[in-house]
Amino acid sequence: MKSALVKIFFVFLLIIIVFAKLSAQDFEVAPVKLEFTTEPGESQTKTVTVKNHSNKKASFIFAISDYLPSSAGAFTYLPPNSTKRTCANWLNINPSFFELSPGDEILIQIGMLVPNDQYGTAWCVLYIQPTQEQTTWSVDKNLGAGVNVSGRIGVMISQSPKSNTNHAIKISSMTEITKFGESERKFSATVENLGEKITKVKAYLIASNIKTSEETQFKPIEFETYPKMSRTINLSLPNVLKSGTYSLATIIDYGSKYALEGTQIIIEVKESGQNPSNLILSSDSTKVK
C-alpha cells in the first residue's frame, strides 16, 4: 500500500513538473525563417508575430547568435558578430522588449540595413525568449529553425542582395558506405557550393541497368548548401533492383535555370545473401542533359 502511494506521488510530481515546463514555454513565433534581399546601402523590413498561449502575462526579449554549418548539415552556434558572414550588427528590432497578456500577440519589425560594401550572403539566428529564462549566451547545438529549446524559439535570418544571382553547385566523390548488417545499401557524395547564395538542393539516385538500359529513379532528399562550403550527403538504395550490373548516379537539382549535375559509380547487384560490390569508381561532377 505504501509502495503504491509513493508511486502515485512521484507520478503526480512528474506531471506537475512537465506541466510547469510546458507552460513556461507556451508561446508561438511565426515565421521561423526570414530571407532578406536587400541591396548594399539599402534597408528592408520584415515582420515576425509572437503570440502568448499561456495563462499568464509574459515578458520577452531578443538575443542574436552567429552560426557555422558543418559538412554534415549541423550548426555550431557562436557569439554574435564573430564570423565572416554575420549579419548580426545589421539588424534593428522594434520593439526590443515587450509584454503579452494571455492570448495576445504582437508584430515585431525586423529591419535589415546592409553596409555599402556588402554584396555577398550573410546570416545569423534571432532568439525570442521569455525573461524568466536565463539570458546568458548559451545555445543548444541541436537547435533547429523554430524549435523551442529552454524557452527559446530561433528564427533563422539570411541576407543576400537580389542582384546576387551567383548559384553554382557541384557534386563529386560518390562512394558506397554500407556497413555490415544494414538492410539497404548506402552511398555518400560531396556537394560543393561554389557560388555566393544559400541554395536549396534536391539529390536523388538513378540506377541504370547496363544490360537492359532500364532506369529506376528513387525518392529525392532535400537540403541547403551555404556559399563556399561543402556538404556530405547520404542516400539509401532500396532493395528493389534485380540482379545485374548498374550505373548508379547521384543527381542534384538546384533549380530549373541550372543544368543537372551528377556523379556515378558502377555497382553489382547480386542475389539476396551475396555480398554487394563496386566495380568502377568515377567521382567527377558532370552536367546531365
NORJOFEN-V472250 format. One record per backbone hydrogen bond with DSSP energy under -0.5 kcal/mol. NH is the residue of the N-H (numbers start at 1). CO is the residue of the C=O. If there is no record, write none. Layout:
# NORJOFEN-V472250
nh = [NH,NH]
co = [CO,CO]
This chain:
# NORJOFEN-V472250
nh = [5,6,7,8,9,10,11,12,13,14,15,16,17,18,19,20,21,22,23,24,25,26,27,28,30,34,36,36,41,42,44,46,48,49,50,51,52,53,53,54,58,60,61,62,63,65,66,68,70,73,76,77,78,80,82,86,87,90,91,92,94,98,100,103,104,106,108,108,109,110,110,111,111,112,113,114,114,118,119,122,123,124,125,126,127,127,128,129,130,131,133,138,143,146,147,149,149,152,153,154,155,156,156,157,158,159,160,162,164,165,167,170,172,173,175,177,178,182,185,187,188,189,190,191,191,192,192,193,194,194,195,196,199,199,201,202,203,204,206,207,208,208,209,209,210,213,216,218,221,223,225,228,228,229,231,232,233,233,235,237,238,240,241,244,246,247,248,248,249,249,250,251,251,252,253,258,260,261,262,263,264,265,266,267,267,268,269,269,270,274,277,279,280,282,286,286,288,289]
co = [1,2,3,4,5,6,7,8,9,10,11,12,13,14,15,16,17,18,19,20,21,23,25,51,49,156,34,158,114,39,112,110,108,30,106,28,104,26,51,26,100,98,129,96,127,125,78,76,74,70,68,75,66,64,79,83,123,87,88,111,109,60,58,52,101,50,48,106,94,46,108,92,109,44,90,42,112,115,117,159,85,157,65,155,63,125,153,61,151,59,130,136,140,154,144,147,152,149,128,147,126,32,154,124,34,122,36,37,161,163,165,192,190,283,188,186,186,179,237,235,175,233,172,189,231,170,190,229,168,192,168,166,197,225,223,253,221,251,249,216,206,247,207,214,245,209,207,205,203,201,199,193,195,226,191,71,189,231,187,185,236,238,238,269,267,208,246,265,206,247,263,204,249,261,202,255,288,252,286,250,282,248,280,246,265,277,244,267,268,271,268,266,266,264,262,284,260,287]
